Amino acid sequence: MKRVQYDRFGGPEQMYFGNYVPPPLERTQVRVKVKAVAINPLDWKLRQGAMKLIIGRTFPKGVGSDYAGTIEAAGEDVTNVNFGDDVFGTMDFKNAGAFAGSIVVDCRYLTRKPAQLSFSEAACLPIPATTAWAAIIDKAQARSGSRIFINGCSGAVGAFAVQLALARGATVSGSCGKAAMPKARAAGVDPVFNYADSSSYRSAGKFDAIFDTAGTMSVSEGLSMLNRGGVFIDINPTPGRVVRGMLSGRYKMAFATMGTEHLPEIAQFAHEGVLRPTIGLEKPFSEALTAIANAESGFRGPGRIVLAL
Ligand SMILES: NC(=O)c1ccc[n+]([C@@H]2O[C@H](COP(=O)([O-])OP(=O)(O)OC[C@H]3O[C@@H](n4cnc5c(N)ncnc54)[C@H](OP(=O)(O)O)[C@@H]3O)[C@@H](O)[C@H]2O)c1
């Protein structure tokens, strides 16, 4: 079967459709017949070599993390899903490669798909929703009465962060590009600022949490917008910022939880309509290379880019 992969770190031209044979199952692994995948910034960051010290130099490497599909085989110690279940999930980023006809993955990286979500909608959830959960529920501890500002409230992570914060009873304001402002307002963000004018939100008062999804705020800028006891949450790590996040009580780094730490809860929230994935563009898998290259070069529709298999 075909898999999007690469043989060296670099630009989009390194990707190709390789012939791929999924490995035999270990006891806790499942094989998933992939029906849809979603493109995350992580996919091209890994291929560019941004984490090469962590993921190593064994090639070929597969592209892609987030998927939805159907279990076509399960190892003997798998208990959370069964043969024939429709599932969605992600992969260990050190062994990425979801953009393939079938994948083998440890069962802790996936859970059952909510029935009312399509495969394409479910594939939009894992990395963005677990990251939003880590930021809004775990780090910001959003609750009724919290004031939260989300920089990049229209992106995949930002939109789920808005939905989680509002569900917790927080009030949410945020920033995004001009074109996305009406959609952000409709989602409950109030007020919405255009990020082209960052001075506008700097004077929007003090917040209990600032969540910078876009990675465009300086730490001092974020801290200056906080109430006493507030927290500034970042998801775009640099080595210096990771260290600072570990040492500071007010500046925190949040990460996607690639295992199923929160995936079943996210599935439940999607089932209840609290989390609502937005597909911006859906393309056939045969157009994966162009779709990834376009996303990487800055194309953003009104939601996630999905590839259907
Ligand atoms: N730490 C982790 O585990 C983790 C997990 C997931 C993602 N991330 C990182 O988080 C970032 C966002 O991911 P995503 O999937 O949400 O991406 P995305 O869907 O492309 O969203 C990007 C968001 O940033 C906004 N934006 C762009 N330029 C901006 C600016 N100058 N000021 C403020 N906002 C700006 C965009 O607004 P418009 O669309 O309106 O222009 C959009 O809301 C990526 O860098 C990704 O690598 C990290």
The ligand as an SDF file (V2000), in Angstrom:
LIG
                    3D

 48 52  0  0  0  0  0  0  0  0999 V2000
    3.0670   22.0260   21.8110 N   0  0  0  0  0  0  0  0  0  0  0  0
    2.3090   21.1740   21.1280 C   0  0  0  0  0  0  0  0  0  0  0  0
    2.1880   20.0030   21.5110 O   0  0  0  0  0  0  0  0  0  0  0  0
    1.5570   21.6720   19.9140 C   0  0  0  0  0  0  0  0  0  0  0  0
    0.4010   20.9760   19.5290 C   0  0  0  0  0  0  0  0  0  0  0  0
   -0.3120   21.4670   18.4420 C   0  0  0  0  0  0  0  0  0  0  0  0
    0.1450   22.6010   17.7560 C   0  0  0  0  0  0  0  0  0  0  0  0
    1.2810   23.1920   18.1460 N   0  0  0  0  0  0  0  0  0  0  0  0
    1.7670   24.3810   17.4310 C   0  0  0  0  0  0  0  0  0  0  0  0
    0.8050   25.4140   17.6110 O   0  0  0  0  0  0  0  0  0  0  0  0
    0.7050   26.2050   16.4520 C   0  0  0  0  0  0  0  0  0  0  0  0
   -0.7560   26.3070   16.0360 C   0  0  0  0  0  0  0  0  0  0  0  0
   -1.2040   25.0320   15.5890 O   0  0  0  0  0  0  0  0  0  0  0  0
   -2.6360   24.8980   14.8670 P   0  0  0  0  0  0  0  0  0  0  0  0
   -2.7530   23.4820   14.4470 O   0  0  0  0  0  0  0  0  0  0  0  0
   -3.7160   25.5180   15.6910 O   0  0  0  0  0  0  0  0  0  0  0  0
   -2.3750   25.8270   13.5760 O   0  0  0  0  0  0  0  0  0  0  0  0
   -3.4490   26.5860   12.6430 P   0  0  0  0  0  0  0  0  0  0  0  0
   -4.7230   25.7900   12.6020 O   0  0  0  0  0  0  0  0  0  0  0  0
   -2.7490   26.8720   11.3780 O   0  0  0  0  0  0  0  0  0  0  0  0
   -3.7810   27.9510   13.4160 O   0  0  0  0  0  0  0  0  0  0  0  0
   -2.8640   28.9990   13.4910 C   0  0  0  0  0  0  0  0  0  0  0  0
   -3.5470   30.1740   14.1830 C   0  0  0  0  0  0  0  0  0  0  0  0
   -2.5840   31.2210   14.3580 O   0  0  0  0  0  0  0  0  0  0  0  0
   -3.1980   32.4280   13.9190 C   0  0  0  0  0  0  0  0  0  0  0  0
   -2.1550   33.3700   13.5330 N   0  0  0  0  0  0  0  0  0  0  0  0
   -1.3910   33.3880   12.4140 C   0  0  0  0  0  0  0  0  0  0  0  0
   -0.5530   34.4460   12.4580 N   0  0  0  0  0  0  0  0  0  0  0  0
   -0.7800   35.0990   13.6340 C   0  0  0  0  0  0  0  0  0  0  0  0
   -0.2620   36.2590   14.2610 C   0  0  0  0  0  0  0  0  0  0  0  0
    0.7080   36.9890   13.6880 N   0  0  0  0  0  0  0  0  0  0  0  0
   -0.7510   36.6190   15.4780 N   0  0  0  0  0  0  0  0  0  0  0  0
   -1.7130   35.9030   16.0820 C   0  0  0  0  0  0  0  0  0  0  0  0
   -2.2760   34.7970   15.5320 N   0  0  0  0  0  0  0  0  0  0  0  0
   -1.8040   34.3890   14.3250 C   0  0  0  0  0  0  0  0  0  0  0  0
   -4.0950   32.0300   12.7920 C   0  0  0  0  0  0  0  0  0  0  0  0
   -5.0770   33.0150   12.5370 O   0  0  0  0  0  0  0  0  0  0  0  0
   -5.7280   33.2060   11.0640 P   0  0  0  0  0  0  0  0  0  0  0  0
   -6.0030   31.8090   10.5260 O   0  0  0  0  0  0  0  0  0  0  0  0
   -6.9670   33.9710   11.3280 O   0  0  0  0  0  0  0  0  0  0  0  0
   -4.6910   33.9160   10.2450 O   0  0  0  0  0  0  0  0  0  0  0  0
   -4.7130   30.7630   13.4100 C   0  0  0  0  0  0  0  0  0  0  0  0
   -5.7180   31.1150   14.3290 O   0  0  0  0  0  0  0  0  0  0  0  0
    1.6290   25.5740   15.4120 C   0  0  0  0  0  0  0  0  0  0  0  0
    2.8610   26.2610   15.3990 O   0  0  0  0  0  0  0  0  0  0  0  0
    1.8410   24.1590   15.9250 C   0  0  0  0  0  0  0  0  0  0  0  0
    3.0710   23.6040   15.5360 O   0  0  0  0  0  0  0  0  0  0  0  0
    2.0070   22.7710   19.2170 C   0  0  0  0  0  0  0  0  0  0  0  0
  1  2  1  0
  2  3  2  0
  2  4  1  0
  4  5  1  0
  4 48  2  0
  5  6  2  0
  6  7  1  0
  7  8  2  0
  8  9  1  0
  8 48  1  0
  9 10  1  0
  9 46  1  0
 10 11  1  0
 11 12  1  0
 11 44  1  0
 12 13  1  0
 13 14  1  0
 14 15  2  0
 14 16  1  0
 14 17  1  0
 17 18  1  0
 18 19  2  0
 18 20  1  0
 18 21  1  0
 21 22  1  0
 22 23  1  0
 23 24  1  0
 23 42  1  0
 24 25  1  0
 25 26  1  0
 25 36  1  0
 26 27  1  0
 26 35  1  0
 27 28  2  0
 28 29  1  0
 29 30  1  0
 29 35  2  0
 30 31  1  0
 30 32  2  0
 32 33  1  0
 33 34  2  0
 34 35  1  0
 36 37  1  0
 36 42  1  0
 37 38  1  0
 38 39  2  0
 38 40  1  0
 38 41  1  0
 42 43  1  0
 44 45  1  0
 44 46  1  0
 46 47  1  0
M  CHG  2   8   1  16  -1
M  END
$$$$
